[in-house]
């Protein structure tokens, strides 16, 4: 019988983490409990974070927004701060799993699972998210680009949890875009995904670009060379086609049962072409 602990305060959590070092930590459990049911995981105990109200706060911090790691996807989809400042994250949350998954799954869980196909990860990457890591004795802040080390691997140490995410408001970006390609229109794991932030001037020239791809490498892939191709140039199919070339070189997809590496590489570049719809000329 697996023991399950449900602390209601952080003060109650820390001793549990110390006493049960082999326990697996979860919040919504949408990934962990599925793996346990099919026999991929068999932990001696589980520590559930869903009752920790301290992890579910979303707060305006002036230049930025704090998002508690225990915030569910459904909560964030309707939160005015997220709707106002981070449309690219909203677009990803809309297509994450099913309504039931969004009601129970948390943004912290999506990050810590560290799947290359995690839908929130490319938006958080282009937004420059900072992760607040907490233990009984210290806090530390880590950029999301450094936190995820590979599939299922992060910089979380024993006794630590992801407490929340800080994201700066970035009103200069007028285009927030997220798109993923899957094997079906709903409930699909991304074969390839793209998050993009663009600052476009009155002449339809790209002043600043941030791009991040999911499901095309062991972690989220960025490509400064592709961004540089866009910056200073018109947002046109010609420019986007040129940017697609270094993007395809930057990704390192794999062949699996869902798609070939060649297909993923081609789609990674093609998704950039969809940005032409934001050309208002």
Secondary structure, 3 states (H helix, E strand, C coil): CCEEECCCCHHHHHHHHHHCCCCEEECCCCCHHHHHHCCCCCCCEEEECCCCHHHCCEEECCCEEEEECCCEHHHHHCCHHHHHHCHHHHHHHHCCCCHHHHHHCEHHHHHHHCCCCCHHHHHHHHCCCEEEEECCCCEEEEEHHHHEEECCEECCCCCCEEEEEEEECCCCCCEEEEEEECCCCCCCCCCEEEEEEEEECCCCEEEEEEEEEECCCCCCEECHHHHHHHECCECCHHHHHHHHHHHHHHCCCCCCCCCCHHHHHHHHHHHHHHHHHHCCC
